[in-house]
Amino acid sequence: MSDDRLIVALDLPDALSGLQMAERLGDAVAFYKIGLGMLTGGGLALANELKCEHGKRIFLDMKLFDIGATVEAAVRGLAQFDLDFLTVHGDPHVVRAAAQAKGDMKILAVTILTSLDRADLDAGLIVPGNIADLVLTRAARAFEAGADGVIASPQEAALIRALPEAHGKLIVTPGVRPAGAALGDQKRVATPGQAIAAGADHIVVGRPIHTADDPRAMAQAILSQLV
């Protein structure tokens, strides 16, 4: 089985295309992320098939946000699928509710989306301040509320890893691009090796793999950069 520090994002239109990509990647990849974009295209069915029939680990990226009772009910329902990771927004009331119902899943809190910069936060009326400082504050509060880990840009991973509250917690980094790859909609990025060196436990890579001429070879090239 492959090094599960690499999580491949199956950001594809439907479960069939996701399964076909997983079959192309074969035993080169052990861990997959399934997000909101595939939810109505059979995402939960794909998660179950990859987990139960192919022995893969599954990260369900739902970024749940609602009142506590609703989050708790949603997480309890998802826990029945024997998933590995589930994302919720990092607001303490959301994290606390998710932690009550997670079962064996790891709850990962979203700090600030890696596609956002300060201008985006200003437009959303988010409190002023440096993004890295805001990420650190949100991460610490999420850990205190019961998060098993956080989702954060590679650029903030080292700072989060240094937090006392981060001891024994997971850091999962999207916004990872192999050297020379297009940035797409990501604004705070790093290479795979840089992200791991900064303290990330797992990196999430999608488009650079599934748009490659040979996705398996690209996944293996990325894995070779993880030391």
N, C-alpha and C positions, 0 to 999 in steps of 0.2 A: 504494500500500500504506500502511496505517495506521502510526502511530507505535508501534514495537514495545516501547516502555517499559511499555505496558499489557499484562499477561498476564491473560487471562480464564481462570479456573478452571472447568473443565467438571465440577463436582462434581454429576453427574447419575447416574441409576440405571444407564444402559447406553449402549452406543455409538450406538444409533439416536437417542436423545434428545440425545446430545452432538452428533451430526452435524446434527440439525435446528436446534439452537441456533447452531451455527457458520454454517449457511446463513442463518439470520435476521440474524446479525451481518454477514455478507458481508465486503466489503472494509473495513469499519470497524475490524476487528480482525485483527492479523497474527500473534499469538502466543497459544498456548493451553497451559494446564496440565492434565495428566491424572494423577489420583492413584490411590491404592490402592482407593478406593471403587468405581472403575470397572474395576479390573483383571480381575475375573471376569465382567464384563459386556461384554467386547470392547474393553477400553481400548487394548491394543497394536495391534489392528486399526484402531481409530479414529485412533491416533497416526500409523500408516503412511498411512492414507487422506488425512488432513489435510495431511501432509507432502508426499506424492508427487503427489496429484491436485489439491490446492488451494494448494500452495505456502506453507503456513503453517509457522511455527516451533513447535517442540514442547518443552515442559518436562515431563519425566516425574518425578512426585513420589512416589518409592518409599520414601524415608527408609531406605535399606538399613542393616542392622546385623547383623553376624555375625562369625565368625572371618575372618581375612584371606583365606584361600584361597577361602572361599565367596563373599565379597564380590567378589573379583577375578574369579571365574568368572561371577558374575551380571552384573557390569558388562561383561565381554567379550561376553557374549551380547546384552545390550541395545545395545551399540555398533553392532551390525549393522543396527539400525533407522535409523541416520543421524539420531538425535535431537540436540537442541541443548543442553538442560540435564538433569542427573540429580541428585537429592538422595540424600545418605547422611548418617548421623549423624556429628557432628563429632568423634568420638573419633579421635585420631591414627592408631591402627592401622587403622581403617576407611577413613579418607581416603587413607592411603598405599596400601592395597590397591586402592582404586578408581582412583587416579591411574595405577597400573601398567597398567590395562586400558581406559582411557576412550576411546581413539582420538581423534576430533575433538570428542567431547562435552565440555562444561564440567561439572565436578563441583562441586556446591554443598553445603556442609556446614551441617547444622542445628545451631544453637547451643542455644537453648532455645525450645521451641514457644511460639508467641504466645498459645495458649489457657491457658498456665500462669502462675500467680502464686506468690509465696513460700510460701503455704500448701500448694500442690500439690507444690512441691519438698520441703518438709519431710515431707510424707506419703510421698514416694518416697525418703526418706533421702539426699537430695542435700546436699552439703556446705553449711554455713551461709554466708550472705553476701548482699549486695545483688545482685538479678538482673542489673542492668546490669554490675556488675563480673564476674560469672560469664560473661555473654555475651562480654565483651571478652576474657577469658582463653581461652575456648573458640574464639573467632574467631581469635585470634593463633596458637594451637596448630594449628588446622586449616589456616591459611595456610602455616605452616611445614611441615606434613605434605604439602602439595601441592594443596590445594583451590584451585579457580579463583575461588571466591566463597563467600559465606555466605547463608543464610536468616536473617533477623533482624527483630525488631519495628522499626517505624518509629521508635520511641522510642530505640532504640540505634544507629540508622544513622549519625548524626553522630559518635558516639563511635568506632564501628568505622572509619569513613572516616578518622579522625585517626590510626589506628594506623600505624606505619611499615610493618608487614607487609601492610597493605591496599593499598599502592601497586599500581595496575594490576589490582586484583581487583574482582569484581562483588559488589554488595549487592542482594539481592532481598528485597522486603518484602511478606509477607502481612499480615493484620491491618489492611488499608486499607479505610476506609469513607467514602463521600461524606458531606458534612455533612448531618445529619438522618437518616442511615440507621441501622437497628437494628444493635446490636453483635453479636447472635447469640452464639456461644460464644467470641468473641474478648475478651481482657481488656486487651491492650496495643495500642492502635489510634492511627491518625492519618488525616487526610484525604489524598487523592492528592497535592495540592500540597505539603503539609507533608512527606510522605515523600520526594518528589524533592528538595525544598529541603534536607532533612537529609542527603542524599548517596546515596540509593537510585538504582540504575541501572534497576531494573524494579520495578513494583508488581503485586501479584496481587490481583485482585478477582473474586469469584464471585457469591455470592447477590444483592448489590445489582443486578447486571446480569441474571442469568437469572430472577430473580423480578419484574423490572420489567414493566409493561404493554407497554413498547416497549424491549426490550433494546438494540437498535441505538442508539436515542436516548440511553439511559443511558450506553452505552459512549462515545458521542461527547461527552456532557456531562463525563464523567470525563477524557477526553483533553483537553478544553478547559482543564482545570485544571492541566495539566502544562506548566510553563514552563521 
